């Protein structure tokens, strides 16, 4: 059974940085597209970043230039570097894996809380 485990969340002041990591296990990492979603308080879940260099990269407009998604196939991890954090980035962040071929179930992590506050 595939599993994703996020880490690296926490509290930070506006303008600060955090790096989220997602460790994957139990599935063929290379055949999955890895994405980061978030759910701000009282709002719907939204896609934050998807893909990496060589794939179709996507970033939510509000995080472009501040967030960077990267993956390490040898360590089966995907990371989200978040710089110049703003209060509106406060959310629970989720790692998500989608099978490129659409034949295997998608996988969600349990989420990690990011709080940006002065």
MARBA-3410 file (N, C-alpha, C, O; in Angstrom, 1 decimal):
118
0.8,-1.2,0.0,0.0,0.0,0.0,0.9,1.2,0.0,1.8,1.4,0.8 ~ 0.6,2.1,-1.0,1.4,3.3,-1.0,1.2,4.3,0.1,0.1,4.3,0.7 ~ 2.2,5.0,0.5,2.2,5.9,1.6,3.0,7.2,1.3,4.1,7.1,0.8 ~ 2.5,8.3,1.8,3.2,9.6,1.7,3.2,10.2,3.1,2.2,10.2,3.8 ~ 4.3,10.6,3.6,4.5,11.2,4.9,5.1,12.6,4.8,6.3,12.7,4.4
4.4,13.6,5.1,4.9,15.0,5.1,5.7,15.3,6.4,5.4,14.8,7.4 ~ 6.6,16.3,6.2,7.3,16.8,7.4,7.8,18.2,7.1,7.8,18.6,5.9 ~ 8.1,19.0,8.1,8.7,20.3,7.8,7.8,21.4,8.1,8.2,22.6,8.0 ~ 6.5,21.2,8.4,5.6,22.3,8.7,6.0,22.9,10.1,6.8,22.5,10.8 ~ 5.3,24.0,10.3,5.5,24.7,11.6,5.1,26.2,11.5,4.3,26.5,10.6
5.5,27.0,12.5,5.1,28.4,12.5,6.3,29.2,12.1,7.4,29.0,12.5 ~ 6.0,30.3,11.4,7.1,31.2,10.9,6.5,32.6,10.8,5.3,32.7,10.6 ~ 7.4,33.6,10.9,6.9,34.9,10.7,6.9,35.3,9.3,7.5,34.7,8.4 ~ 6.0,36.3,8.9,6.0,36.7,7.5,7.4,37.1,7.0,8.2,37.7,7.7 ~ 7.7,36.6,5.8,9.0,36.8,5.2,9.9,35.7,5.4,11.0,35.6,4.8
9.5,34.8,6.3,10.4,33.6,6.6,10.3,32.5,5.5,9.5,32.6,4.5 ~ 11.0,31.4,5.8,11.0,30.3,4.9,10.8,29.0,5.6,11.1,28.8,6.8 ~ 10.2,28.1,4.9,10.1,26.7,5.3,10.3,25.8,4.2,10.1,26.1,3.0 ~ 10.7,24.6,4.5,10.9,23.5,3.5,10.1,22.3,3.9,10.4,21.7,4.9 ~ 9.1,22.0,3.1,8.3,20.8,3.3,8.9,19.6,2.6,9.3,19.8,1.4
8.9,18.5,3.2,9.3,17.2,2.5,8.2,16.2,2.6,7.4,16.2,3.5 ~ 8.2,15.3,1.6,7.2,14.3,1.5,8.0,13.0,1.2,8.6,12.9,0.1 ~ 8.0,12.0,2.1,8.6,10.8,1.8,7.6,9.7,1.3,6.6,9.5,1.9 ~ 8.0,9.1,0.2,7.1,8.1,-0.4,7.6,6.7,-0.2,8.8,6.5,-0.2 ~ 6.6,5.8,-0.1,7.0,4.4,0.1,5.9,3.5,-0.4,4.7,4.0,-0.4
6.2,2.3,-0.8,5.2,1.3,-1.1,4.6,1.4,-2.5,3.6,0.7,-2.8 ~ 5.2,2.2,-3.4,4.7,2.3,-4.7,5.9,2.7,-5.7,6.9,3.1,-5.2 ~ 5.6,2.5,-7.0,6.7,2.8,-7.9,6.7,4.3,-8.2,6.0,4.9,-8.9 ~ 7.6,5.0,-7.5,7.7,6.4,-7.4,7.8,7.1,-8.8,7.2,8.1,-9.0 ~ 8.6,6.5,-9.7,8.8,7.1,-11.0,7.6,7.2,-11.9,7.6,8.0,-12.8
6.6,6.4,-11.6,5.4,6.4,-12.5,4.3,7.4,-12.0,3.2,7.4,-12.5 ~ 4.7,8.1,-10.9,3.7,9.1,-10.3,4.1,10.5,-10.5,5.3,10.8,-10.4 ~ 3.2,11.4,-10.8,3.4,12.8,-10.7,3.1,13.2,-9.3,2.1,12.8,-8.7 ~ 4.0,14.0,-8.7,3.9,14.4,-7.3,3.4,15.9,-7.3,3.9,16.7,-8.0 ~ 2.5,16.2,-6.4,1.9,17.5,-6.3,1.8,17.9,-4.8,1.8,17.1,-3.9
1.7,19.2,-4.6,1.4,19.8,-3.3,0.1,20.5,-3.3,-0.1,21.4,-4.2 ~ -0.8,20.2,-2.4,-2.0,20.9,-2.3,-2.0,21.6,-0.9,-1.1,21.3,0.0 ~ -2.9,22.5,-0.7,-3.1,23.1,0.6,-4.6,23.4,0.9,-5.3,23.7,-0.1 ~ -4.9,23.5,2.1,-6.3,23.8,2.5,-6.2,25.0,3.6,-5.9,24.7,4.7 ~ -6.4,26.2,3.1,-6.4,27.3,4.1,-7.6,27.2,5.0,-8.6,26.5,4.7
-7.5,27.8,6.2,-8.6,27.7,7.1,-9.9,28.2,6.5,-10.0,29.4,6.0 ~ -11.0,27.4,6.6,-12.3,27.9,6.1,-12.4,27.9,4.6,-13.4,28.4,4.1 ~ -11.4,27.4,3.9,-11.5,27.4,2.4,-11.3,26.0,1.8,-11.0,25.1,2.5 ~ -11.5,25.9,0.5,-11.4,24.7,-0.2,-9.9,24.4,-0.4,-9.0,25.3,-0.4 ~ -9.7,23.1,-0.6,-8.3,22.7,-1.0,-7.9,23.2,-2.3,-8.7,23.2,-3.3
-6.7,23.6,-2.5,-6.2,24.1,-3.8,-4.8,23.5,-4.1,-4.0,23.2,-3.3 ~ -4.6,23.4,-5.4,-3.4,22.9,-5.9,-2.3,24.0,-5.8,-2.5,25.1,-6.4 ~ -1.2,23.8,-5.2,-0.1,24.8,-5.0,1.0,24.6,-6.1,1.4,25.6,-6.7 ~ 1.4,23.4,-6.3,2.5,23.1,-7.2,2.5,21.7,-7.7,2.1,20.8,-6.9 ~ 2.9,21.5,-8.9,2.9,20.2,-9.5,4.0,20.1,-10.5,4.5,21.0,-11.1
4.6,18.8,-10.6,5.6,18.6,-11.6,6.9,19.1,-11.2,7.0,19.8,-10.2 ~ 8.0,18.8,-11.9,9.3,19.3,-11.7,9.9,19.6,-13.0,9.3,19.4,-14.1 ~ 11.2,20.0,-13.0,11.9,20.3,-14.3,11.8,19.1,-15.2,12.1,18.0,-14.8 ~ 11.4,19.3,-16.4,11.3,18.2,-17.3,9.8,17.7,-17.4,9.5,17.0,-18.4 ~ 9.0,18.1,-16.5,7.6,17.7,-16.5,6.8,19.0,-16.7,7.4,20.1,-16.7
5.5,18.9,-16.8,4.7,20.1,-16.9,4.6,20.8,-15.5,3.8,20.3,-14.7 ~ 5.3,21.8,-15.3,5.3,22.5,-14.0,4.1,23.4,-13.9,3.7,24.0,-14.8 ~ 3.5,23.4,-12.7,2.4,24.3,-12.4,2.7,24.9,-11.0,3.1,24.2,-10.1 ~ 2.4,26.2,-10.9,2.4,26.9,-9.6,1.1,27.8,-9.5,0.7,28.4,-10.5 ~ 0.5,27.7,-8.4,-0.6,28.7,-8.1,0.0,30.1,-8.3,1.1,30.4,-7.9
-0.8,31.0,-8.9,-0.3,32.3,-9.2,0.2,33.0,-8.0,1.3,33.7,-8.1 ~ -0.4,32.8,-6.8,0.0,33.6,-5.6,1.3,33.1,-5.0,1.9,33.8,-4.2 ~ 1.8,32.0,-5.5,3.1,31.5,-5.0,4.2,31.5,-6.0,5.4,31.2,-5.6 ~ 3.9,31.9,-7.2,5.0,31.9,-8.2,6.1,32.8,-7.8,5.9,33.9,-7.3 ~ 7.3,32.3,-8.0,8.5,33.1,-7.6,8.9,33.0,-6.2,9.9,33.4,-5.8
8.0,32.3,-5.4,8.3,32.2,-4.0,8.5,30.7,-3.6,9.2,30.3,-2.7 ~ 7.7,29.8,-4.2,7.7,28.4,-3.9,8.4,27.6,-5.1,8.3,28.0,-6.2 ~ 9.1,26.6,-4.7,9.7,25.7,-5.7,9.5,24.2,-5.3,9.8,23.8,-4.2 ~ 9.0,23.5,-6.3,8.8,22.0,-6.0,10.0,21.3,-6.6,10.5,21.7,-7.7 ~ 10.4,20.3,-6.0,11.5,19.4,-6.5,11.3,18.0,-6.0,10.7,17.7,-5.0
11.9,17.1,-6.8,11.8,15.7,-6.4,13.1,15.0,-6.5,14.0,15.4,-7.3 ~ 13.3,14.0,-5.7,14.5,13.2,-5.7,14.1,11.8,-5.9,13.7,11.1,-5.0 ~ 14.3,11.3,-7.1,13.8,9.9,-7.4,14.6,8.9,-6.7,14.1,7.8,-6.3 ~ 15.9,9.1,-6.4,16.7,8.2,-5.7,16.3,8.0,-4.3,16.5,6.9,-3.7 ~ 15.8,9.1,-3.7,15.3,9.0,-2.3,13.8,8.9,-2.2,13.3,8.9,-1.1
13.2,8.9,-3.3,11.7,8.9,-3.4,11.1,10.0,-2.5,10.2,9.7,-1.6 ~ 11.5,11.2,-2.7,11.0,12.3,-1.9,10.6,13.4,-2.8,11.2,13.6,-3.9 ~ 9.7,14.2,-2.4,9.3,15.5,-3.1,9.3,16.6,-2.0,8.8,16.4,-0.9 ~ 9.8,17.7,-2.4,9.9,18.8,-1.5,9.2,20.1,-2.0,9.0,20.2,-3.2 ~ 8.9,21.0,-1.1,8.4,22.3,-1.5,9.1,23.3,-0.7,8.9,23.4,0.6
10.0,24.1,-1.3,10.7,25.1,-0.7,9.8,26.4,-0.8,9.4,26.8,-1.8 ~ 9.5,27.0,0.4,8.6,28.1,0.5,9.4,29.3,1.1,9.8,29.3,2.2 ~ 9.6,30.3,0.3,10.3,31.5,0.7,9.3,32.7,0.8,8.3,32.7,0.2 ~ 9.8,33.7,1.5,9.0,35.0,1.6,7.5,34.7,1.9,6.6,35.1,1.3 ~ 7.3,33.9,3.0,6.0,33.4,3.3,5.1,34.6,3.8,5.6,35.5,4.4
3.8,34.5,3.5,2.8,35.5,3.8,1.7,34.8,4.7,1.6,33.6,4.7 ~ 1.0,35.7,5.3,0.0,35.1,6.2,-1.0,34.3,5.4,-1.6,33.3,6.0 ~ -1.3,34.7,4.2,-2.3,33.9,3.4,-1.7,32.6,3.0,-2.5,31.8,2.3 ~ -0.5,32.3,3.3,0.0,30.9,3.0,-0.3,29.9,4.1,0.0,28.7,4.0 ~ -0.9,30.5,5.2,-1.3,29.6,6.3,-2.3,28.6,5.8,-3.3,28.9,5.3
-2.0,27.3,6.1,-2.8,26.2,5.6,-2.3,24.9,6.1,-1.2,24.8,6.6 ~ -3.1,23.8,5.9,-2.5,22.5,6.0,-2.1,22.1,4.6,-2.8,22.2,3.6 ~ -0.9,21.7,4.5,-0.3,21.3,3.2,-0.2,19.8,3.0,0.1,19.0,3.9 ~ -0.7,19.3,1.8,-0.7,17.9,1.6,0.1,17.5,0.4,0.1,18.2,-0.6 ~ 0.7,16.4,0.5,1.5,15.8,-0.6,0.5,14.8,-1.3,-0.3,14.2,-0.7
0.6,14.8,-2.6,-0.4,14.0,-3.4,0.4,13.3,-4.6,1.2,14.0,-5.2 ~ 0.1,12.0,-4.8,0.7,11.3,-5.9,-0.3,10.8,-6.9,-1.3,10.1,-6.4 ~ -0.2,11.1,-8.1,-1.1,10.7,-9.2,-0.4,9.8,-10.2,0.6,10.2,-10.7 ~ -0.9,8.6,-10.4,-0.4,7.7,-11.4,-0.4,8.4,-12.8,-1.5,8.8,-13.2 ~ 0.7,8.4,-13.5,0.8,9.0,-14.8,-0.2,8.4,-15.8,-0.6,9.0,-16.7
-0.4,7.1,-15.6,-1.2,6.3,-16.6,-2.6,6.2,-16.1,-3.4,5.6,-16.9 ~ -3.0,6.6,-15.0,-4.3,6.6,-14.5,-4.9,5.2,-14.2,-6.1,5.1,-14.1 ~ -4.0,4.3,-14.0,-4.5,2.9,-13.7,-4.3,2.5,-12.3,-4.8,1.4,-11.9 ~ -3.6,3.3,-11.5,-3.4,2.9,-10.1,-4.0,4.1,-9.2,-4.1,5.2,-9.6 ~ -4.4,3.7,-8.0,-5.0,4.7,-7.1,-4.1,5.9,-6.8,-2.9,5.7,-6.7
-4.7,7.0,-6.7,-3.9,8.2,-6.2,-3.7,8.0,-4.7,-4.4,7.3,-4.0 ~ -2.7,8.8,-4.2,-2.3,8.7,-2.8,-2.2,10.0,-2.2,-1.6,11.0,-2.8 ~ -2.7,10.2,-1.0,-2.6,11.5,-0.2,-1.8,11.3,1.0,-1.8,10.2,1.7 ~ -1.0,12.3,1.4,-0.4,12.3,2.7,-1.4,12.8,3.8,-2.5,13.1,3.5 ~ -0.9,12.8,5.0,-1.8,13.1,6.1,-1.9,14.6,6.3,-2.8,15.1,7.0
-0.9,15.4,5.7,-0.9,16.8,5.9,0.0,17.3,6.9,0.3,16.6,7.9 ~ 0.5,18.5,6.7,1.3,19.2,7.7,0.9,20.7,7.8,0.7,21.3,6.8 ~ 0.8,21.2,9.0,0.3,22.5,9.2,1.5,23.6,9.0,2.6,23.4,9.6 ~ 1.1,24.6,8.3,2.0,25.7,8.1,1.3,27.0,8.6,0.2,27.3,8.1 ~ 1.9,27.7,9.6,1.2,28.9,10.1,2.2,30.1,9.9,3.3,30.0,10.4
1.7,31.1,9.3,2.6,32.3,9.0,1.9,33.4,9.8,0.8,33.9,9.5 ~ 2.6,33.9,10.8,2.0,34.9,11.7,3.1,35.7,12.4,4.1,35.1,12.8 ~ 2.8,36.9,12.7,3.7,37.8,13.4,3.4,37.7,14.9,4.0,38.4,15.7
END
